[in-house]
Structure formats: structure tokens, C-alpha cells
């Protein structure tokens, strides 16, 4: 059986150890790169992220990764985005006014609603919508202060409840983006990562 080759993008703002460990546990051979040629040609790419939208976006631009990541996402080539990685696919974020995202998703990432705990740190239930094939119902671990308010046109999505229904994950073919951390979400999260490897 062929071992899936997975390139994990070094955004400069992500703790990569848990992501690499998670993909190794589900049978992949992950390697870290910020080389645009490698990211553009890789079989499968993971876009993780922890921290500031603006800082991560500037890091991607500094290493010539904006174009390759946007192009492979629009083309439907395998991409798995985690937490801030999902947010970077959007047009912009309230966290960093004036800083554009990759623009693959025509939407603005919003701060979590007033009256709820911010950041959201802990477990929450994922409810997949119609058409979701990779993301299933279950509990996932979140660490976020921002999220998309609704599933954008052309995508299938799953939601979570934190002061209202918000986007937990998006799917479009072999592109999967999660607001939560599947690598920290126990067996359910590892199963999700394994399903993406097989899609």
C-alpha cells in the first residue's frame, strides 16, 4: 500500500508537532515546507495555523505561498486547512483589518458573538450539513476567537453552536477546512484526517 505523502506548510504561526504526529498516526509521511514549488506540486497539502490572521498572511506572502495555495484550492487539489488555516482561505478577517486573505472563499471572518466566552477553548459538537462526505457528526476541540458566520455558496459545511450556529468545517471535493483542531480531537479527529487522506 502506498503511504500518502503530505506536505505541511510552515506558516510561522503554527505549532506543527501535533499536526505532524496526527498525520503520522494515520499512516501518512508528513514533511514540513515553505517552498512554493513543493507546496504547488505536492500530492496533498496541509495548511495549519495558530495565532494572528495578519501575521500568518504576511508569512505566506513573504515565502511566495499565496499563489500556489490559492491555485491548488480553486483547482480542487487535496488541501486540509486547520483553524487559522481555514480563516486564511477567506477574503479578510475582522482580526486584521486591511489584510486580505487568500480570497478562495468570498466571506469575512468575524469575531465570535458578544456574550460568549472568547476565545472558545474546549470541546464542541460538530453537526454536518447536507452534502458533507468527509466531516461527520462528533465532538472536536476548538481554540478560536473568530469564525465564519455561514457556509459560503459552492461549499458543503458543518456547524457548531457558540452564541449561534457558526461554521465548524467546509468541504468542496478534496478540499477540507476545519475551524477546530482535528489533531487534538481524539479518535474522531484522527478518523477525519484519515478520511481526507483517502478522498
Buried (B, 14 or more C-beta within 10 A) or exposed (E): EEEBEBBBBBBBBBEBEBBBEBBEEBEBEBEBBBBBEBBBEBEBBBBBBBBBBBBBBBBBEEBBBBBBBBEBBEEEBBBBBBBBBBBBBBBBBEBBEEBBBBBBBEBBBBEBEEEEEBEBEEBBEBBBBEEBEBBBEBBBBBBBBBBBEEBBEEBBBBBBEBEEBBBBBBBBBBBBBBBBBBBBBBEBBBBBBBBBBEB
